[in-house]
Amino acid sequence: ALSRCVSRKHAMEMLLTGESISADYAQKIGLINAAVPKDDLDCKVDYVTNLIASRSQKAIREGKPTFLKQVQEPLDIAYKTTSETMCSNVMTEDCKEGISAFFDKRSPNW
């Protein structure tokens, strides 16, 4: 699935040359989200996991499978799939809380 992660040009170059790539290059071409020094890795992982944990778990529970489904669908069907999930999420208490928290300039209480 390399060709789904990076451009066709980058995938082809990696396939044909077989050369190793650096973490910085992998980040540059979109193969990884972040190149982090080994000593900073635990801190980065803690930051990202805490950030995800601070978000609406209902939205994450519904959003993740919707995302994974729509990336495999043709564009018109993917729009329909994601629209249905977004419309469903807008009607939740978590959405109302998120909007209220934003306007009240406070952290949401999921």
C-alpha positions, 0 to 999 in steps of 0.5 A, spaced: 500 500 500 506 504 499 502 507 493 496 509 497 501 513 502 506 517 497 506 519 490 506 515 484 513 518 483 516 517 490 513 510 490 516 508 483 523 511 485 523 507 492 521 500 488 526 501 482 532 503 486 531 499 493 535 505 496 534 506 504 531 513 505 532 517 511 526 519 516 527 526 514 525 524 507 520 519 509 516 525 513 518 530 507 514 525 502 508 523 507 510 516 508 510 518 516 507 524 520 513 526 524 521 524 524 522 525 531 529 524 535 530 517 539 530 521 545 524 525 544 520 519 542 516 518 548 515 525 549 512 525 542 508 519 543 505 522 550 503 528 547 499 525 541 496 520 545 494 525 550 491 530 545 487 524 542 484 522 548 482 529 550 477 529 544 470 526 543 471 519 544 464 518 540 467 522 534 473 518 534 469 511 535 465 513 529 470 517 525 476 512 524 472 507 521 468 512 516 475 514 514 478 507 513 472 506 509 471 512 505 479 512 503 477 505 499 471 508 495 470 512 489 470 519 490 462 520 490 461 515 494 466 517 499 463 524 500 456 520 501 459 516 506 463 521 510 457 526 509 452 521 513 457 520 519 458 528 519 451 529 519 450 524 525 455 527 529 452 534 529 446 531 532 450 529 538 451 531 545 458 531 544 458 536 538 453 541 542 458 541 548 464 542 543 461 548 540 459 551 547 466 550 550 469 553 544 465 559 545 466 559 552 473 559 551 474 552 556 476 545 555 470 541 553 467 536 558 466 530 554 
